[in-house]
Amino acid sequence: MKEIINENYNLKVDKLYENFGEIYFFVNEFKILVKKVTFDESTIKSMAEISNELYKKDLKISTIILNKTGEFVTKIKNEKIVLIRENSITEKVGLKNILEVFKLKSNSQLIKINNMEENAEEVDYIEKKLTTYNKEYLNIQSNIDYFIGLAENSIQLLGKSIKNSKKEDMGIIINSDDIDMAFEKEYYNPLNIRVGRIELAIANYIKWKIYTDYIDFEELKMIDQEKIDYTILLSYLLFPNYYFNDVKRILNNNKKEISIKKYTINNKKYINFLKYYINKYSYKIEKINNRYWINLQYH
């Protein structure tokens, strides 16, 4: 790999490191990540251009490095790699950053998040996967029905809300995925740039804070000034995407089962926030069958 980088990039690699699944090296004190990708080259190009634009706006997002031929993707046999320069993974990201990123003009080459279909498929996949186990993953099996219940309510609410929505307001979001990574590391990864709804980005940020940090209610006042759909935001808050991501990693032997404990430990905090949100924005939220959720309380 070192020879491939030296041959294809205007960089001199003295030593490659591998740690926690990452391959990287250092140039002038910058950490350079070597990433294998499966995205189309046009998608990578759009991600690179948007990350460059964000970096110029003082968001310390990581940026994709051009190779010697002026391309962002380098092909090696049947694989594609990109080099990503980490500009910062310590500078804090807040709701203000998320709202500013969304204002950027979206790009048709980027991956569009279609949560209705993706969320339903994710629930089906996990349900089918767990039917192959009996005495394994008992912690997951003890609480999976509760989280699937949340997901089903989320999908139902999202479907009704999108149907009633006057327009599909899509923009640039940075899709966080692994809650056990620092939020900044996930947010500053240009390969996580997507096209999606601002309500999804806000909901993911809030859930991340609930499960790993604390909610700054003063910061959340910013959403009062935004044109958002509060019912759609509630539907995204209900969907346990981080839980499902962890379950999939556990079933694929990429995480320990104990990693889902944070969801049950912090469930009361999660429920209390939902009650606060619904009480504050009740006049802007549609009901389903005269209820906002079913079986919200975890037992």
LOTIMI-855427 format. One record per residue: x, y, z of N, C-alpha, C in turn; residue number from 1; residue in one letter. Coordinates in pm, whole numbers, plus 32768, in hexadecimal, padded with zeros to 4 digits. Atoms other than C-alpha are relative to their C-alpha. Example, Ala and Ser with C-alpha at 12.3 -4.5 7.8 and 13.67 -1.06 7.14 Angstrom:
// residues 2
ATOM 8059 7F89 8000 84CE 7E3E 830C 805A 8078 8000 1 A
ATOM 7FAE 7F89 7FFA 8557 7F96 82CA 7FB3 806D 8049 2 S
// end
This chain:
// residues 299
ATOM 8053 7F87 8000 8000 8000 8000 8057 807E 8000 1 M
ATOM 7FA8 7F8C 7FFA 811E 80EF 8051 8036 8022 7F75 2 K
ATOM 7FCA 7FEA 8087 81B1 80C0 7EF5 7F94 8038 7FA3 3 E
ATOM 8070 7FD1 8053 805A 80F7 7E54 7FE6 8094 8019 4 I
ATOM 8017 7F72 7FDE 802D 8242 7F0C 8071 8056 7FC9 5 I
ATOM 7F8E 7FB2 8032 818B 82BA 7EB8 7FFD 800D 7F68 6 N
ATOM 8005 8000 8093 8152 825F 7D4B 7F91 8057 7FCA 7 E
ATOM 8077 7FBC 8035 7FFB 8302 7D26 7FE6 808A 803A 8 N
ATOM 8018 7F7E 7FC0 800D 8433 7E0A 8082 804D 800E 9 Y
ATOM 7F8C 7FAB 7FEA 80F5 8559 7E34 8020 8006 8095 10 N
ATOM 7FE6 800C 7F71 8142 84DE 7F92 806F 7F9B 8016 11 L
ATOM 7F98 805F 7FDB 8265 842B 8038 7FD5 7FBC 8082 12 K
ATOM 802D 804B 7F8B 81EF 831C 8125 8076 7FB3 803A 13 V
ATOM 7F91 8045 7FBE 82F8 82AB 821B 7FCF 7F84 804B 14 D
ATOM 8032 8070 7FB0 8220 81CC 82F4 7F68 7FFF 8000 15 K
ATOM 8091 8011 7FF6 80BC 8146 82E8 7FDE 7FC3 8087 16 L
ATOM 8030 8034 7F80 7FFC 8105 8429 7F78 7FC0 7FEB 17 Y
ATOM 8084 803E 8001 7ED2 8025 8465 7FD1 7FEF 808F 18 E
ATOM 8032 8002 7F77 7DFC 804D 859B 7F68 800A 7FFF 19 N
ATOM 8092 8001 7FF7 7C8E 7FFE 85EC 7FBF 8005 7F76 20 F
ATOM 803B 8009 8085 7C4B 7FAE 8480 8023 8073 7FA3 21 G
ATOM 7FD7 7F8E 8054 7CE5 80F3 83FF 808E 7FEC 7FCE 22 E
ATOM 7F7A 7FFA 8039 7E0F 8108 8315 8020 8094 7FE9 23 I
ATOM 7FE2 7F71 8008 7EC1 8258 8325 8097 8017 8004 24 Y
ATOM 7F76 7FD4 7FF5 8008 8316 8313 7FFE 8097 801C 25 F
ATOM 7FF9 7F72 7FDD 8082 8475 8366 8056 804B 7F9C 26 F
ATOM 7FB5 7FA4 8056 80F4 8594 8287 7FF4 808A 803D 27 V
ATOM 7FFF 7F79 7FC3 815A 86DF 8325 7F9C 800A 8074 28 N
ATOM 8053 8007 7F87 80A2 867F 8466 7F6C 7FE7 7FE3 29 E
ATOM 808A 8023 8022 7F5E 863C 83A7 7FF3 7F68 7FF8 30 F
ATOM 801E 808D 800B 7EC7 84E2 83CB 7FB7 7FE8 7F7C 31 K
ATOM 803C 8021 8081 7E75 844D 8276 7FC7 7F73 8008 32 I
ATOM 8043 8082 7FFB 7D76 8332 826F 7FFA 7FC2 7F75 33 L
ATOM 800D 804B 807D 7D79 8227 815F 7F7C 7FB4 8009 34 V
ATOM 8085 803B 7FF9 7C12 81C0 8116 7FDD 7FB8 7F7E 35 K
ATOM 8039 8045 8072 7B89 80B7 802D 7F6F 802D 7FF0 36 K
ATOM 8088 7FCD 8018 7A45 8130 7F8B 7FBB 7FAE 7F95 37 V
ATOM 8051 8042 8067 792C 809D 7EBD 7FA6 8063 7FB8 38 T
ATOM 8054 7F9A 8041 7881 81E5 7E5F 802D 8016 7F70 39 F
ATOM 7FDC 7FD6 8087 7875 8256 7CF6 8063 8073 8008 40 D
ATOM 7F9B 7F94 8001 798F 8341 7C96 7FBC 8089 7FFE 41 E
ATOM 8047 7F80 8003 7892 8456 7C4F 7FCE 8025 808B 42 S
ATOM 802E 7FE7 7F77 780A 8430 7DB2 8075 802F 8057 43 T
ATOM 7F88 7FD7 7FB4 7969 8444 7E47 8029 808E 7FDB 44 I
ATOM 7FDC 7F79 802E 79AF 8579 7D74 7FA5 8068 8041 45 K
ATOM 805E 7FA4 7FC0 7874 8621 7DFD 801D 800E 8095 46 S
ATOM 7FDC 7FFB 7F72 78D2 85C3 7F62 807D 8055 8016 47 M
ATOM 7F82 7FB4 7FF4 7A2F 8653 7F2C 7FE8 8095 7FEC 48 A
ATOM 8019 7F72 801D 79AE 8798 7E96 7FB4 8043 8072 49 E
ATOM 804E 7FC6 7F93 78B3 87CF 7FAF 8055 800B 807E 50 I
ATOM 7FA9 7FF7 7F8A 79B1 877E 80BE 8065 8072 7FF1 51 S
ATOM 7FA6 7F8F 8017 7AA1 8878 801E 7FB9 8085 8019 52 N
ATOM 804E 7F86 7FEB 798F 897F 801E 7FE7 8018 8095 53 E
ATOM 8017 7FF4 7F70 7940 8939 818C 8080 8028 8048 54 L
ATOM 7F7F 7FDF 7FC1 7AB0 894A 81E8 8021 8094 7FED 55 Y
ATOM 7FE9 7F72 801A 7AC7 8AA2 8145 7FA7 8058 8058 56 K
ATOM 805B 7FB7 7FA8 79A1 8B09 8222 8022 7FEA 8094 57 K
ATOM 7FCB 8013 7F78 7A71 8AAD 8357 7FC4 7F8C 804D 58 D
ATOM 8023 807D 7FC0 79CC 8960 83A0 8075 7FA1 7FE9 59 L
ATOM 7F84 804C 800C 7AF7 8881 83E7 7FE9 7F70 7FD3 60 K
ATOM 801C 8084 8035 7A73 875F 831D 807C 7FC9 7FBA 61 I
ATOM 7F90 803F 8047 7B70 8665 8294 7FEB 8010 7F6A 62 S
ATOM 8009 7FE8 8091 7BBF 868E 8123 8045 7F8F 7FB3 63 T
ATOM 7FCD 806D 8053 7C05 8597 8009 8070 8036 7FA7 64 I
ATOM 7F87 7FD4 8045 7D5B 85AF 7F64 7FFF 7FD1 7F6F 65 I
ATOM 7FF3 8023 808D 7D8D 85B7 7DEB 807D 7FAB 7FE9 66 L
ATOM 7F88 804C 8025 7E79 84B7 7D51 804D 8048 7F91 67 N
ATOM 7FAA 7FBF 8063 7F84 8502 7C4B 7FB8 8022 7F7E 68 K
ATOM 804A 7FE7 807D 7E88 84F4 7B2E 7F89 805E 8016 69 T
ATOM 806B 7FA1 7FE3 7D9D 85EA 7BD9 7F7B 7FC0 8020 70 G
ATOM 807B 8047 7FDC 7C9F 84E5 7C44 7FFA 7FEA 8096 71 E
ATOM 8011 8019 7F70 7C0D 84AE 7D9D 8005 7F6B 8020 72 F
ATOM 8002 8091 7FEC 7BF7 8334 7D70 8076 7FC1 7FB6 73 V
ATOM 7F94 804C 803E 7D1D 824E 7D2C 7FD6 7F6E 7FF5 74 T
ATOM 8029 808A 8017 7CD3 80FA 7C91 8078 7FA3 800C 75 K
ATOM 7F98 8065 7FEE 7D9F 7FCE 7CFD 7FC1 7F79 7FE7 76 I
ATOM 803E 807E 8029 7D3E 7E8F 7C47 7F68 800F 8007 77 K
ATOM 8093 7FF9 7FF6 7BD1 7E59 7CB0 7FD1 8059 8073 78 N
ATOM 8023 7FAB 7F8E 7BD8 7F55 7DCF 8016 8093 7FE1 79 E
ATOM 7FEF 7F70 800B 7BBB 80CB 7DF2 8026 8036 808A 80 K
ATOM 7FDA 7FC2 7F80 7C68 8198 7EFF 7FFD 8098 7FF4 81 I
ATOM 7FF1 7F6E 7FF5 7C62 8302 7F70 8059 801C 8077 82 V
ATOM 7FB2 7FD0 7F8D 7D4D 83BE 8054 7FB7 8078 803B 83 L
ATOM 804B 7F97 7FBB 7CA8 849D 8157 8059 8042 8068 84 I
ATOM 7FB0 7FB5 7F9E 7D60 85AC 8217 7FA7 802E 8072 85 R
ATOM 804B 7FD4 7F8A 7CDD 85DD 8378 802F 808D 8025 86 E
ATOM 7FDF 7F75 7FDD 7CD2 8754 83B6 7FE7 801B 8093 87 N
ATOM 801A 7FF9 7F70 7C3E 8731 8512 7F93 7F9B 8020 88 S
ATOM 806F 8053 7FCE 7B73 8631 85D3 7FE3 8024 8091 89 I
ATOM 8013 7FD6 7F75 7B7B 86F0 871B 7FAC 807E 800B 90 T
ATOM 8050 7F86 7FFB 7AD5 883A 86C1 7F6C 7FDB 8007 91 E
ATOM 8088 802B 7FE2 7975 881C 874A 7F9D 8025 7F91 92 K
ATOM 806C 7FEA 8060 784A 87FC 8663 7F80 8016 804E 93 V
ATOM 807E 7FE4 7FBD 76FE 8890 86CB 7F8E 800C 7F9E 94 G
ATOM 8077 7FF4 8055 75A1 88C5 8648 8011 8070 7F99 95 L
ATOM 7FE8 7F91 805C 7611 8A0B 85AA 8046 7FCF 7F81 96 K
ATOM 7FB9 8036 8074 7702 894C 84C6 7FA2 7FAF 7FA6 97 N
ATOM 805D 8055 804A 75F2 8855 8461 7FA0 8054 7FAD 98 I
ATOM 805D 7FA9 8048 7503 896D 8401 8046 804B 7F8F 99 L
ATOM 7FB6 7FB8 8068 7610 8A27 833B 8021 7FA5 7F8A 100 E
ATOM 7FDF 805E 806B 7678 88F2 8277 7F87 7FE8 7FA7 101 V
ATOM 807A 801D 804B 7510 88B5 820E 7FE2 806E 7F99 102 F
ATOM 801B 7F91 805B 7507 8A09 8162 804E 7FF7 7F7E 103 K
ATOM 7FB4 8010 807B 7606 8999 8060 7FA7 7FC5 7F92 104 L
ATOM 804D 8035 8071 757D 894A 7F08 801B 7F6B 7FF3 105 K
ATOM 7FEF 8091 800A 753E 87D4 7EEA 802F 7FD8 7F75 106 S
ATOM 7FC5 8032 807C 75DF 8702 7DDB 7FBD 7F7E 7FD9 107 N
ATOM 804A 8076 802D 7528 8600 7D0A 8055 7F81 8000 108 S
ATOM 7FA8 8075 8002 765A 851C 7D0B 8010 7FC1 808B 109 Q
ATOM 7FF2 8035 7F79 764E 84EE 7E85 7F94 7F98 801D 110 L
ATOM 8060 8067 7FD7 759D 83CC 7F2D 7F8D 8043 804A 111 I
ATOM 8077 7FC9 7FBF 743B 8428 7F8F 7FCA 7F9B 8063 112 K
ATOM 8035 8058 7F99 73B8 8398 80D2 7F69 7FF9 7FF4 113 I
ATOM 8090 8018 8008 725F 8300 80A5 7FD8 7FAF 807B 114 N
ATOM 8011 8044 7F7F 7207 82B0 820C 7F87 7FA5 8008 115 N
ATOM 8077 8055 7FFB 70AD 8220 81D1 8023 7F71 7FD9 116 M
ATOM 7FE0 8085 8031 712C 80FB 8104 8074 7FC3 804E 117 E
ATOM 7F89 8033 7FBC 7280 80DA 81AD 7FE1 7FD2 808E 118 E
ATOM 801F 8024 7F76 71F1 80D5 830D 7FAF 7F7F 8007 119 N
ATOM 8051 807A 8002 70EE 7FCB 82B9 8055 7F87 7FDD 120 A
ATOM 7FA7 806E 8027 71F5 7EF4 820E 805D 7FDA 8072 121 E
ATOM 7FA5 801B 7F90 72DC 7F17 833B 7FBB 7FAE 806C 122 E
ATOM 804D 804B 7F9C 71CF 7E9D 842C 7FEC 7F70 7FD2 123 V
ATOM 8016 8087 8037 717D 7D73 834A 8080 7FAD 8006 124 D
ATOM 7F7F 8047 8002 72EE 7D17 8329 8024 7FCE 808C 125 Y
ATOM 7FDA 8026 7F78 732C 7D16 84A2 7FA3 7F95 8038 126 I
ATOM 8060 8065 7FD1 71ED 7C55 84EE 8021 7F76 7FC7 127 E
ATOM 7FE1 8080 8041 7248 7B46 83F2 8084 7FC7 8032 128 K
ATOM 7F7C 802C 7FD1 73B0 7B3A 8468 7FF6 7FC1 808B 129 K
ATOM 800A 8031 7F77 734D 7B05 85D3 7FB3 7F7C 8009 130 L
ATOM 8049 807F 7FFC 7265 79E4 857E 805D 7F88 7FF0 131 T
ATOM 7FA0 806E 8011 739D 7916 8531 8049 7FDF 8081 132 T
ATOM 7FBD 8017 7F7F 7410 792E 869C 7F9B 7FD1 8068 133 Y
ATOM 8055 8032 7F95 7385 7880 87CE 802E 8037 8088 134 N
ATOM 7FCE 7FD4 7F7E 7455 78B0 8908 806F 8068 7FF5 135 K
ATOM 7F9A 7F99 8012 754B 79A4 8870 7FC1 808C 800A 136 E
ATOM 8028 7F72 7FFD 7536 7B1E 889B 7F83 8016 8054 137 Y
ATOM 8076 7FF8 7FA8 7446 7B0B 89C0 7FDF 808F 8027 138 L
ATOM 801B 7F73 7FDE 7471 7C7C 8A17 7FB4 8045 7F90 139 N
ATOM 8048 7FC7 8072 7405 7CE0 88BB 7F72 7FC9 7FFA 140 I
ATOM 8084 803E 800C 72E6 7BE9 88B9 7FA1 802C 806F 141 Q
ATOM 8055 7FD3 7F91 726A 7C71 8A08 7FC4 808A 7FE8 142 S
ATOM 8034 7F79 8015 7235 7DD1 8980 7FE2 8024 7F6E 143 N
ATOM 8010 7FE0 808E 7221 7DB9 8804 7F6F 8022 7FDD 144 I
ATOM 808E 7FE6 8020 70A2 7DB3 8801 7FDA 8090 8020 145 D
ATOM 801C 7F75 7FDA 7097 7F01 88B3 8033 8061 7F95 146 Y
ATOM 7FC6 7FA4 8062 717F 7FA9 87B9 7FC1 7FEF 7F76 147 F
ATOM 804A 8013 807C 70CC 7F0C 8692 7F7A 8047 8008 148 I
ATOM 807D 7FB5 7FEC 6F8B 7F9D 8725 8012 8094 7FE7 149 G
ATOM 7FE1 7F73 801B 7029 80F6 8726 8010 8018 7F6A 150 L
ATOM 7FE6 7FF1 808F 709C 80C2 85C0 7F7F 7FFD 7FB0 151 A
ATOM 807E 800B 804A 6F44 8058 8547 7FAA 807D 8010 152 E
ATOM 8048 7F82 7FEB 6EA6 818B 85E6 8040 8072 7FB3 153 N
ATOM 7FB7 7F9A 804A 6FB4 8264 854C 7FDE 7FFA 7F6C 154 S
ATOM 801B 8010 808F 6F79 81D5 83EF 7F70 8029 7FDF 155 I
ATOM 808C 7FDB 8014 6E01 81FF 8411 7FEF 8098 8003 156 Q
ATOM 800A 7F6E 7FF3 6E23 8367 8483 8046 8046 7F8D 157 L
ATOM 7FB5 7FC2 806E 6F28 83B8 8379 7FB1 7FF7 7F7E 158 L
ATOM 804D 8010 807B 6E4F 832A 8264 7F8C 8061 7FF7 159 G
ATOM 8071 7FA3 7FFF 6D22 83F7 82CA 8030 8090 7FF2 160 K
ATOM 7FCF 7F76 8001 6DF1 8532 82FE 8032 8029 7F77 161 S
ATOM 7FCB 7FE0 8085 6EA4 8522 81B0 7F8E 800C 7F9B 162 I
ATOM 8074 7FF9 8059 6D59 84E0 8100 7FB9 8086 800D 163 K
ATOM 8046 7F82 7FE9 6CC6 8619 819E 8059 807A 7FEC 164 N
ATOM 7FA3 7F91 800E 6DFF 86EB 816E 7FEF 8043 7F78 165 S
ATOM 8016 7FB5 807B 6DDF 87FC 806A 8076 7FF6 7F9F 166 K
ATOM 7F8D 800C 8058 6F41 87D2 7FE7 806C 7FAB 8044 167 K
ATOM 7F91 8051 7FCD 7072 86F5 8009 807B 805A 8007 168 E
ATOM 7F93 7FA2 7FEE 7179 87DC 8098 8080 7FB3 801F 169 D
ATOM 7F85 804D 7FF1 72C6 872D 805F 8079 805C 7FF6 170 M
ATOM 7F84 7FB3 8005 7424 87B2 8096 8075 7FAA 802B 171 G
ATOM 7F87 8048 7FD9 7583 8753 80FD 7FFB 7FE1 8096 172 I
ATOM 7FF0 8028 7F75 75A1 868D 823E 8079 7FA4 8009 173 I
ATOM 7F90 805D 7FEA 76C0 85C6 82D5 7FCA 7F93 805B 174 I
ATOM 8049 806D 7FC1 7639 8474 8339 8058 7FB7 8066 175 N
ATOM 7FB7 8048 7F97 76BC 83F3 8487 7FCF 7F71 8007 176 S
ATOM 8021 808E 800B 76C3 827B 84A6 8021 7FB3 807F 177 D
ATOM 7FD2 804F 7F8E 778E 81E7 85C5 8004 8058 807C 178 D
ATOM 800E 7FA9 7F8B 7728 8281 8712 8076 7FF2 8060 179 I
ATOM 7F8E 8012 7FA7 785B 81F3 87C1 807D 8047 7FCF 180 D
ATOM 7F94 7FA8 802F 793C 82CC 86EB 7FE1 808E 8031 181 M
ATOM 8018 7F75 7FDC 796B 8435 8751 7FAC 8040 7F92 182 A
ATOM 8058 7FC3 8063 785D 8504 86A8 8050 804F 7F9A 183 F
ATOM 7FAE 7FAF 805B 7967 85E8 8617 8044 7FA9 7F98 184 E
ATOM 7FBC 8057 8060 7A1F 84C5 8574 7FA0 7FD2 7F93 185 K
ATOM 8065 8027 8061 78DF 844F 84CC 7FD8 8078 7FAA 186 E
ATOM 8033 7F8B 8047 7872 85B0 846F 8067 8039 7FA0 187 Y
ATOM 7F98 7FC8 8055 79C0 8617 83DC 802D 7FA0 7F91 188 Y
ATOM 7FDE 8060 8068 79CE 84E4 82FA 7FB5 8024 7F7E 189 N
ATOM 8045 7FD6 807B 7985 855A 8194 7FB4 7F90 7FBC 190 P
ATOM 8048 8070 803D 7913 83FC 8131 7F75 7FEF 803D 191 L
ATOM 8086 8003 7FC3 77E4 8434 8213 7FA4 806D 7FCB 192 N
ATOM 8052 7F96 8038 7763 8558 8143 7F8F 7FC2 7FAC 193 I
ATOM 8076 8035 8044 7602 8513 80C4 7FA0 8072 7FDD 194 R
ATOM 8072 7FA7 8013 74C7 85BB 8045 7F8E 7FC7 8055 195 V
ATOM 806C 802E 7FA9 73AF 85A8 8144 7FB5 8075 803C 196 G
ATOM 8052 7F99 7FBF 72B8 8665 821A 804A 8036 807B 197 R
ATOM 7FC1 7FC3 7F8C 732D 8757 8325 7FCC 7FC0 8081 198 I
ATOM 8039 803F 7F89 7242 86AA 841C 804D 7F82 8026 199 E
ATOM 7FB0 8078 7FE5 7311 856B 83FA 8083 8026 8045 200 L
ATOM 7F80 7FD6 7FC6 7457 8620 8443 7FEF 8032 8090 201 A
ATOM 801A 7FCD 7F79 73C2 86D0 8573 7FE2 7F8D 805F 202 I
ATOM 8026 8071 7FAB 7329 858E 85FB 8079 7FAB 8024 203 A
ATOM 7F88 8051 7FE5 7470 84CE 85D9 805B 8045 8064 204 N
ATOM 7FAD 7FB4 7FA1 752B 85E2 868F 7FC6 7FF9 808D 205 Y
ATOM 8041 8004 7F7C 742D 85E7 87AB 8010 7F76 803F 206 I
ATOM 7FF4 8088 7FC8 7431 846C 87D5 808F 7FE3 8029 207 K
ATOM 7F74 8011 7FDC 75AD 846E 87D4 801C 8040 8088 208 W
ATOM 7FEB 7FB9 7F81 75AA 856D 88EF 7FBB 7FB6 8073 209 K
ATOM 8049 8047 7F96 74A6 84A7 89B3 804F 7F86 802F 210 I
ATOM 7FC1 807E 7FDC 7569 8362 89A9 8092 800B 8029 211 Y
ATOM 7F70 7FF8 7FE3 76CC 83E3 89CD 8028 807E 804D 212 T
ATOM 7FD8 7F81 7FC5 76C2 8541 8A61 7F8A 8039 804F 213 D
ATOM 8074 7FC3 7FC2 75B0 8631 8AD2 7FC1 8063 7F9E 214 Y
ATOM 8049 7FA3 8057 74A9 870C 8A2D 8013 808F 8031 215 I
ATOM 7FF8 7F71 7FE3 74EC 8881 8A20 7F7E 803F 7FCC 216 D
ATOM 8083 7FCF 8029 738A 890B 8A1D 8007 808F 7FC9 217 F
ATOM 7FED 7F7B 803A 7407 8A6B 89D7 8027 7FF5 7F6D 218 E
ATOM 7FD6 8016 808A 74B0 89EA 889B 7F89 7FD8 7FA9 219 E
ATOM 8072 8031 804F 736D 8940 882C 7F9E 806E 7FDA 220 L
ATOM 8058 7F91 8024 72BB 8A90 8823 8017 802E 7F71 221 K
ATOM 7FE2 7FDA 808B 7364 8AC0 86D1 7F9C 7FC6 7F9D 222 M
ATOM 805C 803C 8061 726D 89D4 862C 7F7D 804D 7FF7 223 I
ATOM 807A 7FAF 8005 7153 8AC6 8684 8005 8065 7F8E 224 D
ATOM 7FF0 7F9D 806A 71E2 8BB0 857D 8007 7FC0 7F75 225 Q
ATOM 7FF1 8047 807F 71F2 8AA4 846E 7F78 7FD3 7FC9 226 E
ATOM 8079 8033 8040 70EB 8A36 8373 8009 7F69 7FFB 227 K
ATOM 7FFB 8091 7FFA 70CC 88CD 83DD 7F75 7FC8 8017 228 I
ATOM 807D 8047 7FE7 6FB5 87CF 83EF 8011 7FB7 8085 229 D
ATOM 7FED 8035 7F79 6F90 877C 8561 7FCC 7F72 800F 230 Y
ATOM 8030 808B 7FFD 6ECE 863C 851E 8068 7FA3 7FC3 231 T
ATOM 7F96 8051 803D 6FDD 85B9 8436 8078 7FF6 805E 232 I
ATOM 7F93 8005 7F9E 70E3 8617 853A 7FE1 7F9B 806E 233 L
ATOM 8028 8062 7F9B 7021 854D 863C 8010 7F72 7FCB 234 L
ATOM 7FF4 8088 8038 7016 8420 8553 8091 7FD3 7FFC 235 S
ATOM 7F71 8023 8001 7191 842C 852D 8034 7FEC 808F 236 Y
ATOM 7FD8 8013 7F75 71BB 8451 86A6 7FD5 7F76 8032 237 L
ATOM 8033 8082 7FD4 70EC 8314 86D4 8050 7F8C 7FC6 238 L
ATOM 7FBF 8073 8041 71B8 823F 85E4 8088 7FE4 8042 239 F
ATOM 7F84 8021 7FB8 72D2 8188 86A1 8071 7FD6 7FA2 240 P
ATOM 7F9C 8021 8066 73D0 8198 8587 8087 7FD8 803D 241 N
ATOM 7F80 8022 7FC4 7502 8194 866A 7FFB 7F76 8041 242 Y
ATOM 8012 8085 7FC5 747B 8066 8725 800A 7F95 7F95 243 Y
ATOM 7FFE 8064 806C 743E 7FA9 85E0 808C 7FF4 7FC2 244 F
ATOM 7F77 8006 8035 7599 8007 855E 805A 7FAC 805A 245 N
ATOM 7FB0 804F 7FA1 7633 7F78 869A 7FDA 7F6C 7FFB 246 D
ATOM 802D 808C 8007 755F 7E3C 8685 803D 7FBB 7F85 247 V
ATOM 7FC6 803B 8079 75D3 7E00 851E 8096 7FE6 8011 248 K
ATOM 7F70 8014 7FEA 773E 7E2E 8585 8019 7F8C 8060 249 R
ATOM 7FF3 8070 7FA1 770F 7D3E 86A9 7FEA 7F7B 7FB8 250 I
ATOM 801F 807C 8047 7671 7C35 85C9 806C 7FDD 7F9A 251 L
ATOM 7F91 8017 805F 7796 7C60 84D7 8086 7FF6 8047 252 N
ATOM 7F87 8010 7FAE 788F 7C3D 85F7 8060 8077 7FFA 253 N
ATOM 7FAE 7F87 8003 7909 7DA4 85D8 7FF3 8053 807F 254 N
ATOM 800F 7FBE 7F7E 7894 7E0F 8733 7FD7 7F98 8067 255 K
ATOM 802C 8055 7F93 7857 7D73 8886 7F6E 8020 8022 256 K
ATOM 808E 7FEE 7FE4 76F0 7D41 88F7 7FE8 8069 806C 257 E
ATOM 800F 7F9E 7F94 772C 7E21 8A25 7FEC 808E 7FC9 258 I
ATOM 8009 7F79 8039 7732 7F4C 8937 7F70 8032 7FF7 259 S
ATOM 808B 7FD1 8007 75B3 7F54 892E 7FCA 8029 8089 260 I
ATOM 802F 7FE1 7F79 75A0 7F89 8AA6 7FDE 8093 8011 261 K
ATOM 8017 7F6F 7FF2 75AC 8103 8A7C 7F71 8027 7FDB 262 K
ATOM 8087 7FDE 802C 7456 80FC 89D5 7F99 7FE5 806E 263 Y
ATOM 805C 801C 7F92 73A7 805C 8AFF 8020 8056 8079 264 T
ATOM 7FD8 7FAC 7F8F 7470 8120 8C02 7FC9 808E 7FEF 265 I
ATOM 8029 7F75 801B 7415 826B 8B5C 7F72 800B 7FCC 266 N
ATOM 8086 7FFE 803A 72B4 820B 8AF6 7FA5 8065 8046 267 N
ATOM 8054 7FA0 7FB8 7212 82DB 8C08 801E 808F 7FD2 268 K
ATOM 7FD9 7F7B 8031 72D7 840C 8B95 7FC6 8017 7F74 269 K
ATOM 8038 7FF9 8088 7268 83C3 8A2F 7F6A 801A 8005 270 Y
ATOM 8091 7FEF 7FF5 70F9 83A4 8A92 7FDD 808B 8035 271 I
ATOM 801B 7F7B 7FC7 7105 84E1 8B64 8013 806D 7F98 272 N
ATOM 7FEC 7F9B 8069 7190 85A1 8A3C 7F8B 7FFE 7F9E 273 F
ATOM 8071 8008 805C 707C 8520 8957 7F84 8043 803C 274 L
ATOM 8074 7FC1 7FBE 6F75 858D 8A56 800F 8098 8000 275 K
ATOM 7FE5 7F70 8004 7019 86E4 8A6C 7FE6 8037 7F74 276 Y
ATOM 800D 7FD2 808B 7025 8704 88F0 7F6D 8005 7FD7 277 Y
ATOM 808D 8006 8027 6EBB 8699 88BE 7FAF 806A 8049 278 I
ATOM 8048 7F99 7FB3 6E41 8780 89D1 801C 808B 7FC7 279 N
ATOM 7FDB 7F7B 8032 6EFF 88AA 8943 7FC5 801B 7F76 280 K
ATOM 8029 7FEA 808B 6E9A 8874 87D7 7F7D 7FB8 7FE0 281 Y
ATOM 807C 804C 8015 6D49 87C7 8807 7FA5 8040 7F98 282 S
ATOM 8057 7FBB 805F 6C96 88CF 8739 8032 7FF4 7F70 283 Y
ATOM 7FC8 800E 8086 6D7C 8880 8611 800F 7F6E 7FD5 284 K
ATOM 7FEB 808E 801B 6D78 8704 8624 7F7B 7FBA 7FE8 285 I
ATOM 8078 804F 801D 6C76 8621 8583 7FFD 7F83 8058 286 E
ATOM 8010 807B 7FB3 6BEB 84FD 864A 7FDF 7F8B 7FA3 287 K
ATOM 802A 8079 8047 6BBE 8397 85D5 7FA1 7FB5 805C 288 I
ATOM 8064 8046 7FB0 6A7F 82F7 8655 7FF7 8039 808E 289 N
ATOM 8009 7FB8 7F82 6A76 83FD 8769 8074 7FE4 8061 290 N
ATOM 7F8A 8017 7FAC 6BCC 838E 87E9 807C 8025 7FB1 291 R
ATOM 7F83 7FDE 8042 6D2D 83FD 87A1 805B 7F86 7FF3 292 Y
ATOM 7FB0 8079 8007 6DCB 82A8 87E2 7FB7 7F90 804A 293 W
ATOM 8039 8075 7FBD 6D76 814B 8857 8073 7FB9 8048 294 I
ATOM 7F9D 804E 7FB7 6E33 808D 8965 8088 8044 8005 295 N
ATOM 7F83 7FB6 7FFA 6F37 819A 8994 8055 7FD4 8077 296 L
ATOM 7FB4 801F 7F87 6F98 8131 8AF5 8040 7F76 7FF6 297 Q
ATOM 7FB8 8080 8002 70A3 8022 8B04 7FF3 7FBD 8088 298 Y
ATOM 800E 804B 7F84 7069 7F13 8C09 806F 7F98 8008 299 H
// end
